[in-house]
């Protein structure tokens, strides 16, 4: 991407249009997500700016700081987090290249300070990259297929687990199967969810029966997590407003 480096109040920013391109989403959808997140207080509503598109038209874009860009991409498509990290590193490298001032190597004290500053920066960057890697590793660990819908929802802070299956019935993922649990609708079977079953003996009739329980596939877990971040899932009345994994349950 060869877009010019944008700044806002002397901070480097990324436009909502570039984020849309990074995650392969429509720009208007990205802007709507930004506005929803700002309404919920997850990010600050970023300032508006303008860029010129390929047809020479002026397009209104949000100018987003680094921290808020991670929140936005986590909502839109968590698997693109690494791509966003790479893009920020590209931008920061460009800014660094433009602003490099070489120390006076004839002055031993100035040269030593410059060397120490470079070591500190490299250590800070290594720590940040390690932190991001651990977050991504945890995220992929979290998206394990074969987990029951309610069990998965229980790991997401604030979700009303009593209402999750009803929510997915309304979304068309699953349906009630009488007294024998829930079954997956064919449109979403093997895409987001799969049927699991067990045989049991009815306590009254002593008949052998089969009960069904939908389990999440990896893509289904990711999609459910995206719906969680975008505020679509039913939440508890006493929810504290924080979106996070409850690691003890993972």
C-alpha positions, 0 to 999 in steps of 0.5 A: 500500500502506497498511501501517504502517512497520515497524522492527527494531532501529531499522532500517526493514524490509519484511515478507515478506508485502509482498514477496510482494504486490510480486512477485505470489507466494505468501507461503509461497513467499517465506518458503521462498526467504528460508530457502533464501537464509539457509541458503546465507549470501546473507542473514541469517535475518531476525527473525519478526514478526506482521501481521494479514491481511484476515480479521483473522488473525495471520500470521507474517512475516519482517522484512527489511532493505533490502539483503536485500530486493534479494537476495530479489527478485532471486531471485524475479523480477528484473523487479520490482527497479524496483517494490521500489526505488519502494516503499523510496523511498515508505517512506523518504519517509514516515519522512522526513516524520514526522521532519522538524525544520525548522532555525532560519532566523533562525540563518544557520549552522544554515540553511546546515548544513541546506541543505548536508545536503539537498544531500548527501542528494540527491546520495547518492540520485541516485548510488544511483538511478544505480547501480540503473539501471545494474544494471537496464540490465546485467540487461536487457542480459544477458537477450538472446534467441537465446543458446545455453544453454551460452553463457548458463550460461558467463556465470554464475559457478560454473555447471557448463556440462557439466551444464546441458543434462542439467539442462534435459532433466530439467526437460523443456525439451529432449531429445536428438536422437540425434547431431544435438544437442538439440531443444526440447520442444513445451511450452516451445517459443517460451515459454522456448526455440526451435530453431535448426539448421544444415546440415552434411556428415557427415565419413564418409558425406558426407551432408547432415545437419541439427543442432539447437541450442536457444537461449534466448528472453528469458523463458527467460533470465530463468527460467534466471537465477532458477533460478541465484539459487535454487540449482537449477542444477548448480554446479562443485565449486570454486565460490566461492559468489558469484552474479554475472554474468561481465561479460566474457562478456556 
